[in-house]
Structure formats: C-alpha cells, structure tokens
C-alpha cells in the first residue's frame, strides 16, 4: 500500500516528512528516490530488477501493473526483499499466501 500512495520509506517521501536530509537516491545523487525510480530505473538494483523482468516481461516497467495486478505481487515482494531497501522499516516482507482453493 505504501508504494501505491507514495508513502514508502524512500528518500523522496522521507524528505517530505522531515526524516531525510535530501530526497535524492542514496545511489544516484542527482535523482529523487521516488517509487518509480526505486522500482524501474535505479542502477543499484539492476540485478534484482532483471529477475523481476524475466518473470513479468515488459510489465515489470509498468507502475500500474506492478502496484495493482495480483500476478505481479509475489515478484514485487521478492524484488523489495532482494534490494533490502525497506528492510529497516518493514523487515522481510512476507510473500502473499495463495488461497487454499487453488
């Protein structure tokens, strides 16, 4: 939910609420660390993003798909956990449970 609303523990939001000195990405000093940057363009997470792209194809670059399609959720959670970027706030994010009727 935090990624959808933009209230994720990334520097753009943390700066807005006075919890970070700058809104910039810790790896890309001239770029705001937004949800879009974290998920789709930050070179620091290229390997993790590649794994997500292999699973989701070109949809891996679509924020609406990543943030709302249930098929993307397990891959997005794996990406978030692999980057470690939100571990301080959320710990290890659990994978969604598959309904028993499947």
HELIX and SHEET records of a PDB file:
HELIX    1   1 UNK A    2  UNK A    5  1                                   4    
HELIX    2   2 UNK A   11  UNK A   16  1                                   6    
HELIX    3   3 UNK A   35  UNK A   36  1                                   2    
HELIX    4   4 UNK A   37  UNK A   41  3                                   5    
HELIX    5   5 UNK A   43  UNK A   45  5                                   3    
HELIX    6   6 UNK A   46  UNK A   56  1                                  11    
HELIX    7   7 UNK A   57  UNK A   61  5                                   5    
HELIX    8   8 UNK A   63  UNK A   68  1                                   6    
HELIX    9   9 UNK A   70  UNK A   83  1                                  14    
HELIX   10  10 UNK A   87  UNK A   90  1                                   4    
END                                                                             
